[in-house]
Amino acid sequence: MIRRIRAILRIRTTGGFLLASLMGLSFAALPVLALIPAERAFLAAAALSYLTDEWLHSKEPDFIGRLATFRLNRIMRFLARSAMLIVLADRVDAPNALVIAALVVTGIQFVLLMLYTALHRTIRIGRVLPIVVRNLDMGGLGIPKSPPAFLYDRYLRKLLHLDVPANLGLAIGLVTQQWRITEAGYALTVTLPLLAILALLVHFRRARRMPRREQVIAAVNEQLAAYRPEVALYFSFAAVSQDFMYQVNMWIETLESLDRRAVIILRERGAFRFLSRTRLPVVCVPKADDLAEIALDDVRVVLYPGNAGKNVHMLRVAEAKHVFIGHGDSDKLASSNRVSKVYDEIWVAGRAGRDRYKRVRHAITNDAIVEVGRPQLAPIRLHQEHRPGPLPVVLYAPTWEGWSDDDCHTSLIPMGVPLIKKLLAENVRVIYKPHPLTGRRSPQAAAADQRIQAMLRADNRSREAKATAAAVAGSRARLQEIQARMDELSGRNRTGDDAQQTREARLVRGGDDAGAWQQLYDEWHRVFWETRGPVRHNVILKTLPSLYECFNQADILISDVSSVVADFVASLKPYVLTNAANLPDDEFRAAYTTAGGAYLLDRECTRLPAILDSVRSPWHDPMAPYRRTLKEYVLGPDRPTSMQRFNAAVGDLADKAAAQAWERSLEEGGHLLDTVPEQPDHAEPFGWFNRSADAYSPFPDHGYQPGYYEEYTHFGGPGEGPQGYPQPARPGYGGDAYPAYPADPRDGLR
């Protein structure tokens, strides 16, 4: 019952539920105590309502937002508290003049609040720029400074708290009968917002000098013309939050490593708050009309990490080639969406991505699919480089519940809690990292997530030494210090609004900040893992520690059908896929490519002890040869590197787009095409790179190698290996000839 109430009210923690209950009881008690009357009890309840309200604002913002949907927003709560105090004053026979004055002061305070709000809104709207930038020099645009934070940020919260002098003065007067204190409180409650309005008027005059739309667009175009970007990463998402910006952040380092100049184009203003550190120019253009006026004449390749409705605003640019790169390869429907055929090319990690599009028959031609690897996976350490600790480390990283039940692959709801119980009974160390969108659609998933966190915290209390707990507590200040410095280098903690950040934007010409940021990043992770000790469970809910750093800590992964599994394959460590529907093993492997190298875990988790033997006894790991073969099938070959392949693909497509644009210009000018434009100096040919799948070869300058990819076959009958890759030989089983799966000694593990 309590879990259901918490889910309805969107309260994430037990402590939050307790404080929310106290706040509700304190507000319910105010009218009763005012009518009795009971002055001291009333004052205690009012103080409790203030304190719990403030704490919940910072710790349980979703609950506060939920109250607003019930018409119990902050203004209503403050009005209710002031009204009940006036009722109390009348009930204890306070002087009529002071009671009437209290009514007048409360009315004046809210009139001033409305005036301040109108003035603030006018300034805020006036300071809205059509384009917001980072890493482009906009100093010459003449954007006025933003109003100071104490006047501009969270102004409603501050102005409402100006009722404290009046209410506190009246409360003291009711107890002590010293009414001069009450009069002083009334004066402060009226005077302070008046002074704030006068101060804000100064900035209102400055806001009238904001540059016009045409001036902003012209200044941005001037900077882009000087930079001449050739590649653009374009991203839009309707619900902007940190939960979605990982789709952009995962590509930043890759873009910075390209031979071609790159720019990032965002469509939602809020995206800037969650954009990671980058030295690349970033342009945020919310309106399609403004985007159409941005000069991107040199852009030849546009990369799309996600499918969104606003992508059409960029797809209409005929001079560029449009490429869907996604945000991770997986067996989910999103990784083979029929919408992808609107792009000129689709770039996938390996042959598995190509076959995925073939199987669903989306009328996407084979030539439109290019295998480029996953450049982001370079930080993942290989299995042989991993140093195990005293306890096996299990990373449980379930996916979220999806946008609909048809796309729901999460194991949290059907088996998450029983799985954690069995893991704790197996005496392992658990790293729990749920998908950032967990619980957004399903209250059941949110409840399971909270139960798992509570179970791990409780087990930590029973297993970790006081020294470890003290080290964790002591590291918080150091981690916050490092994080603040990282945010400073990435531009996240700049004060002021978007106009102020654009005013301060400058073109980054060197890589000093990148090196310093990386050092801080490495130091943050070193401090985090060292202070956590070798046996403590960890619940990872924030961006740090990163997913790949969690990979490096883990001995084995347990996850669902998602891109997390495909990325983990790069480590060659054992991994487990949850089979919550208890499908037959062969059927499950036929449906999901990444299951080919996985141990399969049934809904009841009966196979878990045997699976963990692959970690406790590494020589007993029958899926190891499958993982090695699957890695190349899913992610492509190790040589050339993913970054080399991605860079070559960008250069090849950019040259193709430039040649076609040149042809169009000649045709439009009435000239015949009789020459071919020369290759730019930086576009070096790669003998091993060819956009045709049938001509692809991992052997430099040797062309097509017959039989190299022919061995990647599908199921043809009993006895064949997992879908989509060849069968490695096993001693004692006749070389490459496998018996049928029912006779396989791995039964019970897969």
N, C-alpha and C positions, 0 to 999 in steps of 0.2 A: 504494500500500500504506500509506504513512504517513498519507495523508488518511483512509483508511478507519479506521485505528487511532485517529486523532484524533477522528473522528466517534463511534466506539464509546465512547471515554473522555470525550467532551464537552469536549475541549480546543480553545479558540477560536483561540489564537495560536501562532505558531512558537516564540516564547520560552517560552510555557507548556509546550509539548511538550518542549522541551529540559530545562527544570527538572523536569518530571515524570519524565523519563528519569533525571536525576541523583538524584532522590529514590528512585526504584526501585532504582537501582544501589547507592546508599548503604545502604539497608535490606538488600539482598541480600548486601552485603559484610560486614555486622556479624557474623553467625554464623561466617563463614569466618575473619575476623580475630580473633574471640574464641577460636576453637579452635586457631589456629596456635601461640601467641598473638602478636599484633603490637600493642603498646599504642598507639604514636603513630598508626599508620595507623587503628586502631579509633577513636581519639578524633577524628581528622579526619573519618572517615565519619559518626560520630555528630553532630558539629557541622554537617556538610553536610545531614544528614537534618533537623535542627532548622530550619535556615535555609530550605531549600526547602519544607518543610512550611508554615512561616509565610507565605512569599511566595505560595504557591499558594492558601492560604486567602483571601487578599485579592484576588488577581488572577484566579484560575481556580476560583471557588466551585462551578461545575457539575462540575468534575473531582473535587473533594473529596467532593461529594455522590455521585458515581458510585462512588468508593472505598467509601463506606458500604454501597452495595448489594452489594459484593463481600465484606462483613464485615471490611473494613479501615478501620474508623472511627478517630477520633482516640485513643480509649482503648486500642484494640488496638495502635496504633502506639507509643504511649508505653510500654505494658507490654512490648512486644517489645524496645524500646531498653533499658529498665531490666534486663530478664532477660538480655540479651546482655552487658551490663556486669558483672552478677554472675557470669556464666560466665567472662568474662575474668579477673575477680578470683580466681576459684578456680583457673584455669589458670596464673596467675603466682604461685601459692602465697602469696596474701595471708593475713594472720592469720584463722584460722577464726572468731574472735569477730566480726570486722568483716564477714565474708561473711554470717554468720548475722544480724548486725544489719542488713545491707542488705536481706535478705529480710523481716525484721520491719518495718523502716521502710516498705518498699514496700507491705506488707500494711496497715499502719496508715494510710498515705496514702490508699489506696483505700477503706478503711472510713470514714475521715473524709469522703472525697468523697461516699460514698453518704449519709451523715448530712446533709451540707450540701445535697445534691440533694433529699432528702426535705423538709428545712426550707424550702428555696427554693420547691419545688413547692407546699407548703402555703400559703405566703405568696402566691404567684402566683395560685393558685385562689381564695383568700380575697379577693383584690383585684379579681377579675373582676366587673364591673358588668353588669347586664342591658342597660343602655343607655349608650352613649358619645356625648358631645355636643361640639360646637364652636359658639362664638358664642351660647351661652345661659349665664346667670349661675347657676352651681351652687355658689357659695361657701358657701351656708347649709346644705349637705348634710352637712358635717362629715367629708369623706373624708380619712383620714390621709395624710401625705406618703409618697411612694414611697421605698423604701430607696435609699441613694446608689448611683450607677452602678458604683463599683468593687466593690460587694458583689453587685449585682443583675444587671448586664448581662454577658453572655459569661462567666459564672462558671466554667463547665466548662473553658474554655480557660485561664483564670487559675489554677485549682486544679491542673490537670495540669502546668502549668509550674513548680509548686512542687517538682517532682522535680529541678529543676536544681541546687539547693544540695547535695542528697544525691549526685547523679550526678557533679557537678563535684568535690565533695569527695573522693569515692572515686577519681575519675580522677587528681586531683592526688596523692593518697596512693599510687596505683600507680606513678606516675612518680617521685615524690620520696621515698617511704617516710616521709612526715610524716603520721602517722595522726590527729593532733589536728585537722587541717583536715577530715579525713573525719568525725570525730565532731561537729564544729561544723555541717557540712553536714547530717548526720542530724538534729540538734536543730532546725535551721531548718525542714526539710521537715515535721517533726511539729508544731512550735509554731505556725507561720503559719496552717495551716488551722484549728487549734483556736481561735485568736484570731478568725478570720473567723466561725466558728460562734457564738461568744459575741456578736459584734457583730450578727449576723443575728437572734439571739434577741430583741433589743430590738425590732426591727421586726416580729417575729412577734407580740409582745404588742400592738403597735399595730394590726396587721392584723385582730385580733379585734374591733376597734371599727368595722369597716366598716358602712355603712348597709345595712339590709335591702332586699330587692327591692322591697317595697311602698313604702318611703320614696323610693327612686330614681325609680320610675315616677310617684309623686305629685309629686315636685319637678319632673320634666320636664314633666308635664302642667300644672303651675302656670305654668311659664315659657311654654309654648306657648299657654296660654289668654290670657296677657298680650300675646303677639305676634300671635295670631290669623292664622295663615297661610291664604291662600286657594288657593295653588298649591303642589303638591309635585312634585319630580322624584324618581322612585323608581328605584333601580338595584341590581341583584344580578348577580353572576357567580361561578361555582363556583371558578375559578382566579384569585384576586385578585392582581393585580400591576400594575405601572406600565403594562404593555402593554395593559391593558384599561381603565384609569381615564381614558384620553383620551376615552372615550365620555361621561363625566360632565363632565370639565373643559372640553370644547368648548362646553358649554351654560351655564357659570357666568355669563359676562358677559351673556348674553341674559336669564337669570333675574333678574340684578341690575337690568336696565333695564326690567323690567315695571312696569306701574302697580299690579298686584296683589302682595301680600306673598307671598314664596315661601320654601319650606323644602326642604332636600335630605334624603332618606331613603336610607340605605345599609343593606345587610344583612350585610356581612362586615367584621369588625374591621380586617383588614389594609388595607382601602380608605382609611383615614384617612392612611396613610403617603404615599399618592400623590395625595391630593386637592389641587388647586391652591388658590391664595389665593381667599378669598371672605369677604364680610361677612355672608352669609346664614347663618341657623341650620342646623346639620347634626346629624342624629340618626342614629346607627347602632344598629339593633335586630336582633341576630342571630336571635333566636327568634321564631317566629310567634305564640306565646302572648303574649309581651311586646308585639309589634306590635299585637295586637288590643286591648290596654289603653291604647294611646297615644291621647290625646284630639286628634282631628283634625276636630272638629266643623265648623270653618269652611272646610275644604279642599273646593273644588268642582271642581278640575281636577287630575288626576294625569298627569304626563308620563313616558313610558317610553322611554329611549334604546336599550334592548336587550330582546330576547326571552329570558327566563330562567324556569326552573321556579318560582322563588319569587315571580314576579309574581302568581301566583294569590292569594297572601296579601293583596295590596292590591286586586286586582280585585274581591274580594268586598264592598268598600265601596260600597254602593248609592247613597249620598248624593252621590258624586262622579262626574264624567265622566272616562273613562280614554282617554288618547290615546297612540298610538305615534308618536314623533317620530324614532326611529332615530338613527344617528350618521353620517349621510352618505348621499346618493343615489348609487346606482350601478346598473349593469346586472347585478349579481350576484343570485343567487336570494334572498339575505337581504333585499334591498330590495323584494321582493314575496312575502313569506312568507305562506303560507295561515294560519299561526298568528295573523296580524294581525287576523283577523276577530273575535277575542275582545274587541277594543277598541271603544269607542263611535265613535271617529274615528281616522283615519290622516292625519297631516300630512306633506305632501311639499313639495319645493321649488317645482316647477313642473308644467306640464302633462305633461311626460315621466313624472313619477312617477304621475300619474293614469292615463295610458295604459298604463304598465307593469302596474298592477294589473288593468286591463281585459283585456289580452292573455292573462294567465294564467288568467283565469276562475276566481277563487277565491270566487265568490259574495259578494264585498265590494261593497256597493252604492255607486253613484256619489256619493250624498249623504254617505257616510261619509268621503270623501276631501276634504281641504281643502288648498289651495295657499297656503303661507305664506312661501316663499322660504327663504333660508339666511342668517340674521342674522350668523352667524360670519364671513362672507366680507368684511365691511367693511374689514379691514386690507389686503386684496389690492389692489395698485396696477394701474391699467389699462395696456394696452400703450403708449398714447401718452405715459404718464408715465414710462416706463422709459428709463433712460440706459444704452446698451450700452457695454461695456468694450472693451479691445483684442482680446480673444478672445471668440468666441461661448460663452455659458455654457449648458451642457446639464444639466438636472436629470434624473437617472435615478432614478425612484422606483417600483421594482417592488412589486407586492403580494406577499403570502405564499402558501404552498402550500395553504392552506385546510384544513378539517377532514377532507376526503376528496378522492379523485382526481376525483370528479364536479364538485367546486367549486374545482378547481385552475386558476387563471388566471395564475400567475406565469410571467414570462419568464426568471427566473433560471436555471432548470434547462436549458431547451432552447437558450437563445441569449444569456444574460447575459454570459458571458465573451467570446464572439466580438464582441458589441456593443461592449463596452468597448475591446477591441483596435482595432476600426475607428474608434471615437471618438478614441482617442489618435493614431491615424494621421492623422486629420482636423485635428489641432492645435486642439482646443477645450479649454475648461476644464470639468471634470465636477464636479458636485455629486451625490454618491451618497447617497441616503437610503432604505434598505430599510425595509419594513414592520417594526414592532417584534417581530412574531411569526415573522419569517423563521427557518427552520431548526428550529422547534419540532417539526414532524412529519416533515420530510424531511431526512435526512443529505445528500442531493444538493444541496438548496437551501442548507444550511449551508456545504457545501464550496464551492459557487459564490460565495457571499457572501464567504467568506474569500479566495478567489482574486482577486476584484475589488478588495477592500481592499488586498491585497498589490500588485496591479498599479498602483493609483493612488499608493500610497506610493512605489513604485520610480520612477514617472514624476515624482513631486514632487522626488525627490532629483536627478534629472537636469535639471530645468527651473527650480527656484526658486533665487533668489539667497540668499547667506548672510544678507543683511540681513533677508529675509523669514522665513527659518528662525529667526533670532534674535528677530524681532518676535513670532512665534508662541509661542516659548518664554517670552518675557518677559511675554506677555499672560496666561499661565495664572494667575498669582497674583492679578491684578486681576479676572479673570473669576470666580475662586473667591470672592473677597471680595464681589463683587456678588451672586453666587449665594447665598452664606451670608446676606446681608442680605435677599434676596428670600424665602428659606426661613424666616427669622425672622418676617417680616411675614405669611407664609402659614400659620405655625404648624407647619411641617414639622420643624423642628429642636428642638422642645421635648423636654426630657429627661424620663425617667420612663415609666411604662406608661400604658395607657389611662385608668386611674383617676386618675393624676396630671394628665393633660391635661384630664379632665373637672373635676377639682378647680380647675384654673386657668382654666377656660372663663369667658368674659365676653361679654355682649351687645355687639356692635359697633354704635354709634349714628351714627357719622360716616363720611365718605369719605376722611379724611386718609390712612389707610394705603393705600387704593386708588390715590390719586394718587402717593404715594411709590413704591409697587410698580411702577406703570406707568413712572415715570421710570427706575427701576432696570432694568426690562425693556428699555426703549429703549436705555439706556446699554450694557447687556450686548451687544446685537446690534451697536451701533455699534463697540464695541471689537473684537468678534469679526471682523466683515467687514473693517474697516480694516486689521487686523494680518495678515490672510490674503493681502492683495495681489490684483492683478487676474488672475494666471495660475495660481495654486495650486489643485490639486484639493482637494476637501473631502469627507470621509466623515462623515456625520451619523448618529450612533447614539443620541444622547440626546434629551431633550425640547427642549433648546435647542441650536442655533437652531430655532425653530418651523418647521413645514411651510410656513406662509404666508409667513414671512420668506424661506424658500428659494425660494418662488414669485417673490417680488419681486426676487431676485437673478438669476433665470434668464431667458434669452432664449427657450428652448424646453423643453418637457417631453417626456420619453419615459417612458411608463408602460404598465400593463396595464389590463384592465377592472376598475375600482375607483372608489370615491368620490373619490379623489385627482383623477382626470380631470375629474369633474363640477365639483369646486371650482375647478380651474385654468381652466375655461371662463370663469369670472368675469373673468379678466384680459384676455381676448381675444387672448392671445399664441398663437403656433403651438404645436401639441402633436401628439404621435405616439402611436398605439396599436400595440402589438406584436401581430402576427398570426402567432404561433408555429406554428399548424397550417397556415399558408399556404392559408387558405380563399379562394375567389374574393372580390374586393373587394365586389361587390354583396351576396353572401351574408353577409359579415362585417358590413357596414353595416346590413343588415336585422335581424341578430341583436342588435346593440348600438347603442342610441340615440346614445351619446356618440361613436361612430365617425363620425357625420354631419359633424362639423367637423374631423376628424383626418386627418393623413397616416398611411397604414398602412405598417408596416414588416414586411417578410417575414422569415422565420426566418434566411435567409442574410445579411440586412442589405445586400442589393445596392442598395436604394433610398436608403440613408442619405446619400450625397453629394448627390443631387438634393434631398432633403428639407432638408438644411442650407442650401441656397441660399435658402430662405425667410427665413433669419436673416441670412445674409451679404448678400443682395440683397432687402430688404424689399418692393420693388416687384414681386418675383416670388413672390407668396404667393397662389396661386389659391384657397386654402381660407379666406381672410379673410372674404368675405361669408357663407360658411356658418357660421363661428364666431359672427358677430354674430346671425344668426337663431337658431342653436342655443342661445345664451346665454339668450334669453328663454324658449325652449321648455323648457329644463332647469331654470333657476333662477327664472323668472318675470320680470315687468317690473321696471325700475329704480325706477319711481314708481307707487304709493307704495313706500317702502323696505321691505326685508324685515323690519326691526324693527317698523315700523308695522303691517305685516300680521300678524306673529306676535303682537304685543301685542293687536291687535284680535281675533284668533282666540281668545286666552286670555280676554279680557273677555267676548266674545260667549258662549262656552261656559260660563263661570262663571255668567253671568246665567241661562242656560238651566237649568243644574243647580240653582241656587238656587230658581228658579221651580218646578221639578218637585219639589224637596224640600218646598217650601211647600204645593204641591198635595197631596202625600202626607200631610203632617201634618194638613191639614184633613180629608182623607178618613178618616184613621184616627181623627180626633176626632169624626166623624159630621157635619161641617159641609159645606155646599155651597159650591163655588167660584163666587163671583159678582163678585170683583174681581181685578185684576191687580196684583202688587207693583210699586212704583215702581222705576225704574232708579236705582242708586246714583250719587252725584254724579260719581264719577271714570269712569263708563262712558259716554264720549262716543260718539254715533253716528258711523259712518263711511259716507258715501254710496257709497263705492266698494267696500265690503266686503259680500259676500253669500256664504253658504255653498254656494249652488247653483252648480254649474259652468256651467250653461246661462245663468245670469244674471250671471256674472262680467264685470266691465268694468274696464279700466284707466283709464277716463275718469271722474273724480269726478262723482257726482250725475247721471250721464247714462244709467244703467241699461244694459240689454243693447245691444251694438253688433252688429247682424247682419253676419256675414261675418268678424268679427275672428278667431275661432278656427276657423271653417270652413276657413280656408286651411291649417290644420295637417292635412295628409292623409298617408296611407300610400302605399306603392308600389302603383301600379295597372298598371304595365307599363313597358317600356323607355322611357328618356328622362326619367323623373321624377327629382327631386332626392332627396337622402338621406332616409331614412325619418323621418317625423314632423315636418317643418317645410317651409315653402315654399321655392321656388327663387328666389334673388335674380337680378336681371337681369344679364347679362354683355354688354358691348359686342361687337358683331360676331356675336352668336348669336341675333339676332331677339328681343330683349327677354326675356320670360319663357319662351320656347320653347327648351328645351334639346335638343340632339341626344342620341341614345342614348349611354350611358357608353363603349362601345368606341371612339367617335369623339372622345371628350373629350381635349383636349390635356393634361389633368392626369394621364392614364394613366401609370403608372410612379411616381407620387408617392402616390397614395391607396391 
